[in-house]
Amino acid sequence: MVFSSLLFLFRFLPIVLILYFISPKILRNGILFIVSLVFYAWGEPVYITIMLFSTLVDYIHGILIDKAKSSGKIKRAKILVASSAIINLSLLCFFKYTDFFINTFNSITGLAVPLLNLPLPIGISFYTFQTMSYSIDIYRGTAKLQKNIINFGAYVTLFPQLIAGPIVQYNTIADQLTNRQETFDKFSYGIQRFITGLGKKVLLANNIGLIWSEISSQDISSLPVLTAWIGITAFAFQIYFDFSGYSDMAIGLGSMFGFKFLENFNYPYMSKSITEFWRRWHISLSSWFRDYLYIPLGGNRKGLSRQIFNIIIVWAATGIWHGAGFNFLVWGLYFGFILILEKSFLLNLLNKLPKIIRHIYTILIVWIGWVIFAFDNFNNGIIYLKAMFGLNHAGILDNGSIYYLYTNIILLIVLIIGCTDIPKRCFNRISTVILAKQQVLQTILQCVFIIVIFTVCTAYLVDSSYNPFLYFRF
């Protein structure tokens, strides 16, 4: 079940909201725990046992770690943290990477070891990192022990951010599990944020995604330059509006239930360096690796050579986290290499250039990265890159290129503007200058906007069968 589905919008969510708000506060975490399990089991009833096992493992480890620390047994506490990490990562690796390792082994040895063909548990990459953060936070003393297993279960399984994040570190939400306040303002904001995200996903990501699907399914070795660039631009916009739209919906749903999740995107395509881009893109993942891997490895505190080593480890892990394929590993190392160059000298040079040049540089680097990311077959990615730079000798453009550009120019303009902060700045200016003394009119216009977006999205979902979600496979 995905947020951008009629089943979720008109059945699951209304029922959950009714159950939640008619229940006394003491039962609300229990309600969230149960409905979240139902939400997850709707698509994968078998793998709910994996999630419950992971929840129980870290709940018990948290108790044991806290007890060891209270007794002054720090070495034992470290062993328990390591135990938690090993169990969680073993589960993740088994389901996500076993077939990848078997394929690699077969290709090296020439053998034909059969694949397990295990379906990947939805959201396992996200909730594994969340449960791990709990054990680590207890050990560090940055969060208090959660003795109530229902409250802890609600944190792990919380359906608004269960499937694709944002990755919620336990220390950022611990107090909210027991002390949050559900208010009309939070609920109102949650509805606005959810429907805004729904619009980004359904109206923007889905429509531009059709272009990428069509172009990438062609003979990519014969694509002219313009068609190749239109294709990867379509993918770049699709993955941004798809994932950021889902994050907006998750943050909005959280707000409806009284939670405040941290932002996951901050207009990354406005960046003027790769360093800045990764401070704006999938912020919760970058923050997790920074807090739980990069800094524990030593960060930048042990000299340049150690910092470079740490960056390589972190970005190799970032790539592998996204998927079981060499293209993801190369994608991670590619960005790690660019970041090393920027930290070493390139960033100083870039800062001397005009903003537009720095922005073009960033977009070029990111778009090349999306080619690596998009093609599971690494060789196909290389072929596509050749097409982008005219190395396949297919020409600059053809009638197909002109057709794609002509028929989608308005959508592309909307997407370009929509991935910047221009709409937000315009809305804020109108709100503060024109409607400052007309609160009723401002409220009416906001309601009309939300109703229109929701109505159009519903009509699209009724009429269309194309409703993919890219981050399901991660």
Residue pairs with C-beta under 8 A, 6 or more apart in sequence:
1 7
1 8
1 12
1 39
1 42
1 43
2 8
2 163
2 467
2 469
2 472
3 9
3 194
3 197
3 198
3 201
3 246
3 249
3 250
3 253
4 198
4 201
4 202
4 249
4 457
4 461
4 467
4 469
5 461
5 467
6 458
6 461
6 462
9 458
9 461
12 35
12 39
12 42
13 253
16 31
16 35
17 256
19 31
19 35
20 28
20 31
20 32
20 35
20 257
21 182
23 31
28 257
29 148
29 150
29 151
29 154
29 177
29 178
30 150
30 154
32 154
32 157
32 158
32 159
32 257
33 150
33 153
33 154
33 157
35 159
36 154
36 157
36 158
36 159
36 162
37 48
37 51
37 52
37 157
39 159
39 162
40 47
40 48
40 51
40 122
40 123
40 157
40 159
40 162
41 48
43 122
44 119
44 121
44 122
47 119
47 121
47 122
47 124
50 91
50 95
50 121
50 124
51 121
51 127
51 156
51 157
52 153
53 91
54 87
54 88
54 91
54 127
54 128
54 131
54 156
55 131
55 149
55 152
55 153
55 156
55 157
56 149
57 84
57 87
57 88
57 131
58 84
58 88
58 131
58 132
58 134
58 135
58 152
58 156
59 146
59 149
59 152
59 153
61 80
61 81
61 83
61 84
61 135
62 134
62 135
62 138
62 145
62 146
62 152
63 145
63 147
64 80
65 77
65 80
65 81
65 84
65 135
65 138
65 139
66 138
66 145
68 74
68 76
68 77
68 80
69 77
69 138
69 139
69 141
77 139
78 139
80 135
80 139
81 135
81 136
81 139
84 131
84 132
84 135
84 136
85 132
85 135
85 136
88 128
88 131
88 132
89 128
89 132
91 124
91 128
92 124
92 125
92 128
94 118
95 118
95 120
95 121
95 124
96 120
96 124
96 125
96 323
96 324
97 320
97 324
98 116
98 118
99 115
99 116
99 117
99 118
99 324
100 324
100 325
102 113
102 114
102 115
102 116
103 115
105 111
105 113
106 112
106 113
120 473
122 163
122 472
123 162
123 163
123 164
125 321
125 474
126 161
126 162
126 163
126 164
126 165
126 167
127 156
127 157
127 162
129 167
129 288
130 155
130 156
130 167
130 168
130 169
130 170
131 156
132 292
133 167
133 169
133 170
133 171
133 288
133 292
134 143
134 146
134 152
134 155
134 170
136 292
137 143
137 169
137 170
137 171
137 174
138 144
138 145
142 171
143 170
143 171
143 174
144 174
146 152
146 155
146 170
146 174
146 177
151 177
151 178
154 177
155 168
155 170
155 173
155 177
158 168
158 254
158 259
159 253
160 249
160 250
160 251
160 253
160 254
160 257
160 259
160 261
161 167
161 168
161 250
161 254
161 261
163 246
163 471
163 472
164 243
164 246
164 247
164 250
164 469
164 471
164 472
164 474
165 247
165 250
165 264
165 282
165 284
165 285
165 471
166 247
166 250
166 251
166 261
166 262
166 263
166 264
166 283
166 284
167 284
167 285
167 287
167 288
168 261
168 262
168 284
169 284
169 287
169 288
169 291
172 262
173 259
173 261
176 258
176 259
176 260
180 257
180 258
180 259
181 258
182 256
182 257
182 258
183 258
186 255
186 256
186 258
187 255
187 256
189 252
189 255
190 251
190 252
190 253
190 254
190 255
190 256
190 257
191 252
191 256
191 450
192 252
192 446
192 450
193 248
193 249
193 251
193 252
193 255
194 248
194 249
194 252
194 253
194 256
195 252
195 450
195 453
195 454
195 457
196 248
196 252
196 453
197 244
197 245
197 246
197 247
197 248
197 249
197 250
197 251
197 252
198 245
198 249
198 453
198 454
198 457
199 245
199 453
199 456
199 457
200 241
200 242
200 244
200 245
200 248
200 418
201 241
201 242
201 245
201 246
201 249
201 469
202 245
202 457
202 460
202 461
202 467
203 453
203 456
203 457
203 460
204 237
204 241
204 245
204 411
204 414
204 415
204 418
205 237
205 238
205 239
205 240
205 241
205 242
205 245
206 460
206 464
206 466
206 467
206 468
207 411
208 234
208 237
208 238
208 241
208 408
208 411
208 412
208 415
209 234
209 235
209 238
209 242
209 466
209 468
210 466
211 230
211 231
211 234
211 404
211 408
212 231
212 232
212 234
212 235
212 238
212 374
215 223
215 227
215 228
215 230
215 231
215 234
215 404
216 231
216 235
216 374
216 384
220 228
220 380
220 383
220 384
220 387
221 383
221 386
221 387
221 392
221 394
222 387
222 392
222 394
223 231
223 384
223 387
223 392
223 394
224 387
224 394
224 395
224 396
224 397
224 398
224 400
224 401
225 387
225 388
225 389
225 390
225 394
225 395
225 396
225 397
226 396
226 397
226 401
226 405
227 387
227 397
227 398
227 400
227 401
227 404
228 384
228 387
228 388
229 367
229 388
230 401
230 404
230 405
230 408
231 384
232 367
232 370
232 371
232 374
232 384
232 388
233 367
233 412
235 370
235 374
236 269
236 366
236 367
236 370
237 412
237 415
237 419
238 470
239 370
239 470
240 265
240 268
240 269
240 419
241 415
241 418
241 419
242 468
242 469
242 470
242 471
243 265
243 282
243 470
243 471
244 264
244 265
246 469
246 471
247 263
247 264
247 265
250 261
250 264
251 261
251 263
251 264
254 260
254 261
262 283
262 284
262 287
263 283
264 282
264 283
264 284
265 280
265 281
265 282
265 283
266 279
266 280
266 283
267 280
267 419
267 420
267 421
268 277
268 280
268 281
269 363
269 366
269 419
269 420
270 280
270 359
270 419
270 420
270 421
271 277
271 279
271 280
271 359
271 362
272 350
272 355
272 358
272 359
272 361
272 362
273 342
273 347
273 350
273 358
273 361
273 362
274 335
274 338
274 339
274 342
274 362
274 365
274 366
275 339
275 342
275 343
275 347
276 362
277 362
277 366
278 286
278 335
278 339
279 286
285 318
285 321
289 314
289 317
289 318
290 314
293 313
293 314
293 317
294 310
294 311
294 314
297 309
297 310
297 313
297 314
298 306
298 307
298 310
299 307
299 310
300 307
300 310
304 344
307 343
308 340
311 336
311 339
311 340
311 343
312 333
312 336
312 340
314 336
315 332
315 333
315 335
315 336
315 339
316 329
316 332
316 333
316 336
317 332
318 332
318 335
318 336
319 328
319 329
319 330
319 331
319 332
319 333
320 328
320 329
320 332
321 474
322 328
322 331
322 332
322 373
322 474
323 376
323 473
323 474
325 376
325 378
326 378
327 372
327 373
327 375
327 376
327 377
327 378
327 381
328 373
330 372
330 378
331 369
331 372
331 373
334 368
334 369
334 372
335 369
338 365
342 350
350 358
350 361
351 358
353 361
368 385
368 388
371 381
371 384
371 385
371 388
372 378
372 381
374 381
374 384
375 381
375 384
383 392
385 391
386 392
387 394
390 396
405 412
417 423
431 442
435 441
435 442
435 445
461 467
